[in-house]
Amino acid sequence: MPYLVVGYLVLAYFLKFWPFEQEWTAYVYPTKTDMSIYTTHGPFDSLEQCVNSSQSIMFSLNKPDYASYECGLNCEFNKDYGLNVCEETVK
């Protein structure tokens, strides 16, 4: 049984499903109809921290109804696509 757990952790590490390290990045869009203009914030250790920070930033823009955000998990810039690619995104 211990070999199964060790095998899972080794496989998870190499396949980037490592459950112990999560880095969330906030993407805040001042105008939700124009997703090309955004600011990034973070990294955050949890989705909750990312969401709370994103919402605070939106409210500081004085027009929170016009803004939007999303939080991305373990995002990396992809040179081929010219944008950030995340394992998961949550709004």
SULGIHU-V94172 format. One record per backbone hydrogen bond with DSSP energy under -0.5 kcal/mol. CO is the residue of the C=O (numbers start at 0). NH is the residue of the N-H. Records with the same first field share a line. If there is no record, write none. Layout:
CO=NH + NH
This chain:
0=3 + 4
1=5
2=6
3=7
4=8
5=9
6=10
7=11
8=12
9=13
10=14
11=16 + 17
12=15
17=20
19=21
21=23
22=73
23=42 + 43
24=71
25=27 + 40
26=28 + 69
27=29 + 38
28=67
30=33
33=36
35=37
38=27
40=25
43=23
45=49
46=50
47=51
48=52
49=53
50=54
51=55
52=56
53=57
54=58
55=59
56=60
57=60 + 62
58=61
62=65 + 66
65=31
67=28
69=26
70=89
71=24 + 73
72=86 + 87
75=84
76=78
77=81 + 82
82=77
84=75
87=72
89=70
